[in-house]
Amino acid sequence: MPDRLRSSITSAVPADTAEKAEQQELFPPRLLVVDDEPQILESLRVLLELSGYQVSCALDGHAALGLLERERFDLLLLDLNMPGLSGQQVLNILRRREIDSSVVILSGETTFAQATCAFRQGAADFLAKPCPPETLLAAIAAALARRRRKQDYFVIQKRLQGSEELHRFIVNSAPDLFFMLDGEGRFSFVNDRVESLLGCRVDDLLGRHFTEIVYEKDRDRAHYGFNLIHHPGTRSTKRMELRLRMHNGDDLRYVEVRAIATELSPMGTYTAEGGVPQGPTATYGVARDIGDRKQSEALLRYHRYHDVLTSLPNRTLFNDRMDIALGQAKRAGGKLALMSLDLDRFKKINDTLGHFAGDELLQAVAMRLKRCLREGDTLARIGGDEFVLLLPGIVRAEDASVIAQKILGIGAQPFYHQNQELRLTFSIGIALYPDHGESKETLLRHADLAMYRVKETGRNGFRLYAADMQQDCSQFLDIELGLPRAICHDELRLHYQPQVDMARGRVVGLEALVRWAHPQRGLLPPAEFIPVAEETKLIRDLGDWVLRRACRDAVTLREKGFRALKIAVNVSPQQFETEDFDQNVLATLHCHGLDPRVLEIEITENSIMRDMNKSMANLTALAHAGITIAVDDFGTGYSSLGYLHSLPLHTLKLDRCFVQNITQAGERNTIIAAVLAMARGLEIDFVAEGVETQEQHDYLLNAGCPIGQGYHYCRPLELEKLLPFLAGQPT
């Protein structure tokens, strides 16, 4: 900025305003926290001071107003529901007295009416208790930033008012292109932005027609838009997107133009009020560079149909091209091939070298695969190390075999990561249209079956689909068809894993775990049949059986004198989402004459968050009856922790993956410590799953974990073996 201009700006600033601006740079923002709950007030004070703010506190509205009259605060963190003087009343007084402080509401009152009223009274933001610290700090930072911008804007306005030179400085320094067209569409004014936007000088445009800088394909639209502004009976403003030619004649700029009709008068131009000007007309407009936005939109469109890592088509684009290729093949009576490609043992590379190295290798693999393709083929990445390849227009199966051989040849050439030689091989399954199926789904399934047959027979090869491969699905069907029989003919077994008071070594609860005594295959763990049950919707019947058997065993435990033991039963998402889930649980307890407090329902975070309204209804009904609710596999979900406050939860079960990371008792595990602290603060019970070593037990005990579960204490036992184990436990 020129010194002369700087001097004129500075002279327009009041001394006290300049001093305030300097003080804001030298001192951190001052915050006033108002809440009638001392514990919350202290927690907020500590959090905000650790974040670098100067903090004062008030326990009610009267105390807050007293501080505001004596001191200046940049922001007020205000609770609404307070005795004496409510938060809404404090807002009213602030507005009447014109106290210059930003206000962020942090309240347990979260109704729409409360929020609307607070915003009308000038609140900058409205947060509901409990609020995650990062959300609170972000809201405060945003409110303070808006306040600073407002103050800066005030200072700038003071500096620039009343000076024609300063107004011209504003126009020429604006990020947008301001222009004026005369009645014939020639430029009569442009600001200096034209130099950086189009690469030409102001004098280069003055007197030239606007169409000279508009891209040829957009000129008709530009003519129509500018003519429409001056057309009688239409709106006097118009917005349009145009491409403008750069001064070099080769590059284009995307701009959004907003134009308005103006009237020419002896004293200059002015905007016509209430419609189209009556005298000689001109056009005033603003052109904003939207190149970044256009680039972002193009990037979004690209990522919608492409894999981010490899830049290959994703599943969505592949499905579209597959549909087109199938339609063309059906009309022409031709063939196409579909390949399912899977990298062999790629998981070991990820586990050994890390996912970053794995990503680099996937990118290198994608580049080599593309060299094997013909024009018109489509290679897509649909999973971690899974690719699919569409080969339209083949004549015979041998054509696909040639491509498969080229792909296998990739493995003969080593890959390198940090000077380390790696060799990758493929398992490839091939399905042909129409020989092996006529639909996209059938071809994909048959190509996968062929690929899995290659993996079963040694990997690093390819195979065409054959009808006998369908027999490999027999095991899946055996489980699908056998599960109903197992439920009806008492082939299922419940094993119970004790939950142990880590300090006293006493069993305080049991988790019910289902097994299948298969007539031919022996005792099957849940991993072999639960996924099939979930996929085939049999999980609901299976879950009902587990609940009934657990209640029956609870009666036996009660008769043997173990009345205090609580049995935890896992509930699948499908079972939890049934309309009468809560009623079925309560009816089962009533049928066995059990106190509801003997039962604990375990459900995962993701199951709870799938339908919060239904979760709230079911869990509230169960908790009201006395059943406790446990969040299973806690820490592995992707949901907001806000549900811990909003739902009636009693127990958090830390997922075993966190416990397995404990290798020695003295090491520090911040995740476990943080979750334990959160559970204590929320007054929720805590169970650590997967405790398998003495070191894990010692660490968790020293960290304050009350209950542990795992092989370190006892393996899951059937009831007849569990009873002697319980009888030998300390009382």
Buried (B, 14 or more C-beta within 10 A) or exposed (E): EEEEBEEBBEEBBEEEBBEEBEEBEEEBBBBBBBBBBEEBBEBBBEBBEEBEBBBBBBBBBEBBBEBBEEEEBBBBBBBBBBEEBBBBBBBBBBEEEEBEBBBBBBBBBEEEEBBEBBBEBEBBBBBBBBBEBEBBBEBBBBBBEEBBEEBEEEBBEBBBEEBEEBEEBEBBEBEBBBBBBBEEBBBBBBBBBBBEBBBBEBEBBEEEBBBEBBBEEBBEBBBEBBEBBBEEEBEBBBEBBBBBBBBEEEEEBBBBBBBBBBBBEEEEBEEBEEEBBEEEBBBBBBBBBBBEEBEEEEEEEEEEBBBEBBBBBBBEBBBEBBEEBBEEBEEEEBBBBBBBBBBBEBEEBBEEBEEEBBEBBBEBBBEBBEEBBEEEBBBBBBEBBBBBBBBBBBEEBEBBBEBBEBBBEBBEEEBEBEEEEBEBBBBBBBBBBBBBBEEBEBBBBBBBBBBBBBBEEEBBBBBBBEEEBEEEEEEEEBBBEBBEEBBEEEBBBBBBBBBBBBEEEEBBBBBBBBBBEBEEEEEBEBEBBBEBBBEBEBBBBBBBBBBBBBBBBBEEBBEBEBEEBBBBBBBBBBBBBBEEBBEBBBEBBEEBEBEBEBBBBBBBBEBBBBBBEBBBEBBBBBBEBEBBBBBBBBBBBEBEEBBBEEBBBBBBBBBBEBBBEBEEBEEEBEEBEEBBEBBEEBEBBBBBBBBBBEBBBBBBBEBBBBBBBBEBBBEBBEBEEBBEBBEEBEE
